Amino acid sequence: MLTFLGFAMVITFMFLIMTKRLSALIALIIIPILFALFGGFAPKIGPMMLEGITKLAPTGVMLMFAILYFALMIDSGLFDPAVRKILKLVKGDPLKVSVGTAVLALVVSLDGDGATTYMICVAAMLPLYSRIGMSPRIMAGLIILAGGVMNMTPWGGPTARAASALHVDPSDIFVPMIPAMAAGVLAILVIAYFYGKRERARLGELHLVGDEIDHSEISVSQFPDARRPKLIWFNGALTLGLMCTLIAGLLPLPVLFMVAFSIAMIVNYPCLQQQKDRVAAHAGSVLAVVGLIFAAGIFTGILTGTGMVDAMSKSLLAVIPDFLGPYLAVITALVSMPFTFFMSNDAFYYGVLPVLAEAASHYGITAVEMARASIVGQPVHLLSPLVPSTYLLVALAGIDFGDHQRFTLKWAVLVCMCILVAALLMGIFPLFSTL
């Protein structure tokens, strides 16, 4: 019964948001409540929802102040020189813009934080897409694909989860996977090239004449009065310090962004009215994203609290017949795509993976090989409606969540398959165990 409810709830939710019958915000709240009531969990709904919201509260706080911080940096003109330089280099060529988007996202996402990557990349690239007339869906798709591959680094999260769940060294998982990740990176660059060529053909040669653009007048900031060109070095140093502190993990992310936001606000806008204006200018974006975060807390709280996640995991494992045992590494890589899409990374790596690894051990497949296989599906995972930072990306890009999924999902699967094939060819984990 719980298995049926769990899959029915997730499928219903996905259907409603992808067909635009409900917004993601409303669906995340209403659908799990209705299914929990139908399942007879009425007395426990309140505590389950509150627990889910509590777990995501730090994420909500971090995103709120991260959005405000980078909004201040954009308003002040910090990214203007970089955008002008990129635009000058690409010369308005959609092909160069597309490939440049992928390269920029791959580099920026090295810090392992999706929200920061999205804010920086969108701030740098969206003005180019708008000016040239390229679709922002391409930008969002390339950025999230790059983030999915780079999420496989030990500091990205999934690798650390797999290592702790199976009690193996994270470096033993990550280092051998680097060549396979490189295959995923190559696939992303090919996708970027494909869309760049198509957009170049669609937009015509007029858009290839970049030398006619006055780069000195281009600005990311939409508020001329808020620009602070004289403070660009201070803001750059503050942002660099924030990124270094973030990577070093000296303080929790919510605290880091709260402190950085406060410093940036005081230095750039010492007048109280200016501070109020800056917060008011971005309140809509903050409310939209943070609201979705807490709504997702209700969804995950009910999904976990009712036991639906556990039931779904056990039922899916039960359908794997014995003769497929020697192929469990490949099976794990394949199911990591839908599993991490329909449930959280925590649920998959701490709930499903240990069971799969235990079964695989009877066929001579080691725990570290299973751990490597389990991170293959990360490019698909980031498209899940349960990933809070994805809502930030679509909000910044100004596109619909369902449109983003429909556009990017096929490419995410392709990137995962490239990583899988490369891993098998290089013997990173086995196709078939002979033991």
N, C-alpha and C positions, 0 to 999 in steps of 0.2 A: 504493500500500500504506500509506504513512504517513498519507495523507488518511483512508483507511478506519479505520485504527487510532485516529487522533485523534478523529474524530467518534464512533466506537464507544465509546471510553473515556469521553468526556464524557457521552454519552447514558446509558451504563451507570451511571455515577456518579450522575447526576441521578435516574434511575429508582430506584436503590436507596435513596437518602436520602428521596426524596419519597414512596415507598411504605413507608418505615420498616423496610425489611429490614436496613439497616445504619445505624449512626450516622454522622454526617458525619466524626467523628474517624477511625473505622476505615476508612471508604470512601476518604477522602483518602490514606490510606497504602497500603492493599491494592490497590485497583483500578489505579492507575498502574503499580505494580510488576508486576502480572500481565500487563498489556498490553505493558509494556516487555520482559518475558521472552518473550512470544509474538512480539514483533517482532524478536527476536534481539539485543537490546541488553544482555544480561546482563553483559558485562565493563565496561560504562560506567555501569551503574545507580548504583553507589556515588558516584562523583564528581558525577553529575547531581543526585542527591538532596541531597548536601552543598552544592552550589552554590545550589540553591533555598532550602535552610534558611538559608544564610549571608545571602542577599539579604533574607530576611524577619526576620532576627535583630533588627535595630534596631526593627522594628515590634513584635515580641514583647516586647522590653524596655520600649518606650514604653507599650504597653498594660498590662503588668504593674504598672508604677509609677503609671500613670494610674488604674487601677482602685483601687489601694491608696490613692492620694491622695484621690480623691473618696469612697472608702469612709470615710476618716478625717473628711472634711468632713461627710458625712452623719451619722456617729456622733456628731460633736461638736455637731450641731444647726444647722449653718450655713444649711441650706435650710428650716428649720422656719418662720421668719417669712414667707418667700415662699409656701410651700405654704398656710399659714393665710390669707394675703391672697387668693391665687387661689381657694381654696375659698369664702371669704366672698363674692367677686365673682360666682362662678358659681352660688352658692347651691344646690349639689347638682344643678343642671340638666344632664343628659347632653348636651343640645345645646350649651350654653355650654362644657362641659368638652371636647367634641370639637373645636369651633372653636378654643377656647383652646389646645389641644394643637398644632394646626397653626400658629397664630400664634407660639406660643413656639418651636417648632422652626425656623420660618423665620428668626426673629430670632437665636436662638442659633447656628444653622448658618452665620451670616455669617462666622464665623472660619475656615471652610473645613475644619475638622477633624471628621470624622465621629464618632470615638470620644468626643471631648469633648462634642459635641452630644448623643449618646445618653445619656451618663452624667448630664448636667445635666437633660435633659428627662424621662428616666425617673424620676430622683430626685424631681423636682417633681410629676410627674403620676400615677405609679403608685399612690401612696396615695389619690388621688382616685378613680381607677378602681376600686380595691379596695373603698373605702368605699361607693361608689354601686352597685357590682355590674356595672360595664361591662366588656366584654371587653378584655383587654390587647392582643389582636390589632389592634384598632382603633387604639390608641395607637401601637404599633410601626409599623403601616402608615402612619399620618399622619406620624410622625417621619421615616421613611426616604424618603417621597415628598418632603417638604420638603427633606431633605438632598440628594436627587437633583437638584432644581432649583437649589439654591444651590451645588451642586458645579460648576456651569457658570461660576462666577466665576473670574477669572484666578488667584487664589490657591488655588482648589479642586483644581487638578491637570490635568484634561483640557484646558482651554483653553491652559494653558502648554505642554502636550505637543503639541497641534495647531499652536501657533504656532512652536515650535522645529522640528517635523518639516517644516513647509512654509515656514519662514523668513519669517513675517509677524509683524506687531506684535500682541501679545495684546489691546491696547485696540481694535484694528480688528476683532477677532473679537467681543469682549465687548460693547462699547457698543451696536452695532446690535442685538445679541441681547436687550437688556434688555426691550423691549416683548414679545418672544416669551416670555421668562421670566416676565413679568407674567401672560401668558395661562396659563402653567403653574401659577403661584401661585393664580390665580383658580379653576382646575380643582380644585386641592387643597382650597381653602376650600369649594367646592361639594360635594366628596366628604365633607368633615368635617361639613357641614351635613346631608347625606343620612343619614349614620350617626348623627349626633346626634338627628335626628328619629326615626329608627327605634328607637334605644335609649331615648329618652324614652317612646315608645309602649309599648315592651316592659316597662320598669321601673315604669311607673305614676306617678301624681302624688305618691305618698308621698315619693319621692326628690327632689321639687322643693322641698321645704320645707327650705331651708338655714338659716333663722334658728334652728332648733331645735338645731343642732350647736354644741357648745362648741369653738370654734376654738382657744382658748388651750391646750387639752389635746392637740391633734394634733401629732404629731412624726414626721418621716421616720425618725429613728433608731430602731433596734430594740433598742438597748442603753442603757437609762436611765442606767446607771453611767458610760457613756462621754460623756455630754453635757457640753459646756463652754459654757454660755450666756454666761459672763463674757468669753469669748475670741471671741465672734462677730464683733466689729469687726476683730480681728487676722486671723482666718481669712478674712473677706471681703476685706480688703486684700491678703492673701497670694494669694488666688485671682484677684483682679482683676489683680494684678501678674503672675501666671503667664499669664493670658490675653493681657495686653498684650505681654509678652515673647514669647509664642508667635506672635502675629500679626506682631510686628516681626521675628521670625526671628533673634533675637540669639544663640540657642544651639540646637543640635539638640534635637528633641522628647524623645528618651529622656533626655538630660542634664537638661533642664528639669524633667521630672517626677520624676527621681531627687532633684534638689536640693530641689524644693518638698516632696516627701514627707518628706525628712529633717528639714527645718525644721518642718513641721507636726507630725511625730511628737515631736520634742524639746520643742516649746512646749506642745502639748496633753497629752502623756503622758510626762512626764519620768522616771517610774518604769520601770525595765527590764521588770518583769513586765507592766505595762500595755501596753508596746510589743509584747511577745510575744503578749499576748491579742488585741490589735487585728489583728495580722498573721494569727494563727491563725483569727480569726473570718471572715476573707475569703479564706483560702487556697484554699477550694474553688472560688470564682468565678475566682480568678486562674489556677489550674491548668487549669480547663476551657477558658478562653479562650486562654491561651498555648499549651496543647497543640494546639488547633485551628490556631493560627497556624503552628506548625512542621510540622504535618501538611499544611497547604496548601502549604508550601514544597516538600515532596516531590512533590506533584501538579504544581505549576508547573515545578519543576526538570526532571521527566521530560518534561512536555509540550513544554518549550522545547528541552531537551537532545537529544531524539530527532529534532527537526526537524518534529514533528507540527504545530506552530503554523504554520510557514512553508508546509507542504504544504496545510494546510486553507485558508489565505489564498489561495494561488495557484489552488486548485481552484475556490473560490467565485468568484473574479474571472473565471475562464475561462468560466463559464456565462452571463456577461452578454453578450448578442448586440449587434452593432454598432448596430442601430436604437435601442437604449436609451441610446446615448451622450449625446444631448442632455439626458437626464433624470438624469444621474449625480449631480447635487447632491441630488435627492430620494431617489435610490437609496441614496446614502451616508447620508442621515439615517435611512432605514428600516433599513438593515443595521447601523447603529451600535447598534441595540437587541440583536439576537442576537449580533453580533460581540463587543461589550463584555460580554455576559453569559457567553459561552463561553470568552472569553480575557481576559487582563489588558488594562488601558488601554494599557500600554506596547506590547504586541503589536499592538494595533489602530492606535494613532496613529503608531508608528514603523515598523510592518511593512506594514499594509494601506493606510492613508490616503495615503502618498506615491504608491503605485501608482495608486490611484483618482484622485488629483489630477492626475497626469501624463496619464492618459487623458482626464480632463475638460478639460484645457487645450486639447486639439485641437478641442473643441467650443465654445470661447469662455467656459468657466466658469473664473473666477479661483480662485487658491489660497485667498484669504481667504474666498470664498463656500463653498468645499469645507470649510474649517476650521469655519465656522459650522455647516454641516450636520452635521459629524461629532460635535458635542457634544449633539445632540438626544436621543440615547439614554441619557443619564446616569441618569435615574430608574430605568430597567430595570437598568442596570449594577450599581447598589448592591445588587440582589437576588441577584447572582451568588455562588455558593459560593466563589469565588476572592477575594472582598472580605473581608479579615480583620475589619474593624470591624462587619460585619453579624452575626457570631457574638457579638460583645459585646452588641449590641442585644437579640438574642433571649435571651441569658443573663440580662441585667438584667431583661427583661420577663417572664421565666419561661415562655416559650412555645417550641414546637418549631420548628426551622428550616424543615422542610417545610411545616408549617401556615402559617408566616409567608409563604412563597413563594406558596402556593396562594391565600392571602387577598389579597395585595398586588399580585401580578404583573399582573392585569387592569387595575387602577387605574394602575399605573406606565405601561403601554402607552397608556392613555387620556391621561394627562398628556403623554406624549411626542407623541402625535398632536395634542394641542391646541397644543403648542409649534410643531410642524411646520406646521400649518395657519396659525397666526398669522405665522410667518416667511415663508411663501409669500405671504400676503395683503399683507404690508408690504414685500415685495420684498427681504427680507434675503438670500435666495439664490433663484435662479430655479427655477421649475417646469420650464421648457423653454428651452434655448438655441437661438436662431435662426441662430447663426453656422455 
